[in-house]
Amino acid sequence: MSTHIGKDFTPPDVAGKVTGEIKYAEDYKREGMVFARLLTSPMPSGRVVSIDTSEALRMDGVIGVFTADDLPPVPPPGNPALASEYVTYVGQPILAVAAITEEIAESAIDKIRIDFERRDFVVDPIESLSPGGSNAYPEGNVLVRTREEGPEGAPIVGAEIRDIKWPQSAIDAIKSGNEPVGGEFTTEWAFGDLDAGFAEAAEIIEEPFVTIGYPHHSLEARTGMAYWENGKCYFHGSSQSQSANNAGLARMLGIDLADLVFINEATGGGFGSKIGPYPFMAITGNFARVLNRPVQLRITREQEFYIGSARSGMQGWIKIGVKENGKVSAVDLVIVNDGGATGGGSGNSSAQHVTVAYQPENMRYRGISVYTNTTPRGAQRGPGQNEMAAVLAPMTDKAAAAVNMDRVAFRKVNVLDSNGFQGGSQGPVTSAFVREALDQGARTFGWNEKLALPKVNGSKVRGIGVGIGYHGAGGRGYDGLLRIAPDGRLFIHSGVGNLGTYSYAGTCRAAAEALQVPWERCEIVHGRSDKHLPHSSGQGGSNTIFTHTRTNWVAAQDAITKLKEIAAADLGGSADDYEIGDERVYSRSDSSIGLTYAQAAQRAMELGGK
């Protein structure tokens, strides 16, 4: 009998969110706290020549100014917390001012004078690839992987910014929606015989496509508050993750992981932009150390728009060959990513989506991510796959129509199953049940019945559609941690971030289910790294529900084993002679012989561990 499966539950922070009593990073205050605000770049490209803060520092209430000189240098194309030598987008932070009030900090910013050296800028990757086109960096517009022979023949793998320009013929081709023959790419892979695949095709679909890049723009901006006590940094921040955030943040602050307490009880959205620590956290923590006072760095709504990351837009071309039976015989795919100032591009993941949706017999992918002087780029609710799903759906419908095939049936013929492959390496998948999902969806929706209905009804025109989306999910190498207290309550420690999806709480239900403990007897320990939280995966890409349902289940199985061993040691027999239920561990042959969870926990403390 299940204790939790199929039953509703209330996550512990729901009441706080409904009433508004729950605290986010900017709600925390500390005695002696000062307020920091950012001065950001008014130009898309350049460098800082000089900064004059003298007038600002003479203002009553101004405590200090923090610049790139106060942080380790970050070479391009890194995303520095504060820019100096490389200013690469409008809104990029240049310095921070701390004062006793936010109003004074804002006024002080107006008193600071900065001399910039302007540089050429570019906002369109195709323009940057054009002959004579501007580059986002003086060194070039593309990051190229390098490989050199080192000592004793050992390879030295690196990367450098280079200037890549396409012939005008390739530029004209991609602008007109055709294959950019002669264009240079930084990522290429292929499998099978592409020419033979297209030769086998009964129909060929060839289309250009464009997807927009747009900011994540999380509801909660990246405001943070930090203070130092006895060599430890206490950092209130907004992050999708909890444990997965800590090591990177500790490195930003130049301290051991044990000297960081990261506090993140609730986060107001991230959409992939807050999976790990972001550069601007370095300002808050290091500024607080320099001033020896608590510092709150408030990020405004406008600043969040610029620094909060954005999905990488794509411009591309695709050619699809389809056999008479509906099987995709060949795909040729080109993607140019707008990498923004940091070069983030998800073209390879987009190409991977094509392999998942089509399982093509032959395929080639060519991609390039080009730097532009726009906001930094990163994954948004699935790196690359979601954008390509939107691109591929109408093309799939066209391909199905070309061979006179039902749209659902066409997808079932092509989509991967558990024996399928993904990506250019044609690697395996653990499980995939898309055909079953399509069948179930068609039955539930009444696909065939709705197809038979008239499309036009008076002034209304109706249509139906089907699409496929996917994301690889799950991780390995992470931990679960449980405690049964002397009063018998179950404490489930979670290093998963509280993003608002409640996977931090939902995954804990697996431990409660395995141990058969009612939810009201469970307590989730989370939100602060000094609460002995386990090593958990980053909260992103739907990974936590797959990963940490397992970690909590395995931790519960370990707890059950220990409960049985304690009972056997005290009551006789072997561990296999015992069972659990009703918050007890008891003899299979005589249920009156046993220990409550509370008694077993007390006994475990007396035994001193295993």
Secondary structure, 3 states (H helix, E strand, C coil): CCCCCCCCCCCCCHHHHHHCCCCCHHHCCCCCCEEEEEEECCCCCEEEEEEECHHHHCCCCEEEEEEHHHCCCCCCCCCCCCCCCCECCCCCEEEEEEECCHHHHHHHHHCCEEEEEECCCCCCHHHHHCCCCCCCECCECEEEEEEEECHHHCEEEEEEEECCCCCHHHHHHHHCCCCCCCCCCCEEEEECCHHHHHHHCCEEEEEEEEECCCECCCCCCCCEEEEEECCEEEEECCCCCCHHHHHHHHHHHCCCHHHEEEECCCCCCCCCCCCCCCCCHHHHHHHHHHHCCCEEECCCHHHHHHHCCECCCEEEEEEEEECCCCCEEEEEEEEEEECCCCCCCCHHHHHHHHHHHHCCCCEEEEEEEECCCCCCECCCCCCCHHHHHHHHHHHHHHHHHHCCCCHHHHHHHHCCECCCEECCCCEECCCCEHHHHHHHHHHHHCHHHHHCCCCEECCEECCCCCCCCCCCCCCCCCCCEEEECCCCCEEEECCCCCCCCCHHHHCCHHHHHHHCCCHHHEEEECCEHHHCCCCCCCCCCCHHHHHHHHHHHHHHHHHHHHHHHHHHHHHCCCHHHEEEECCEEEECCCCCCEEEHHHHHHHHHHHCCC
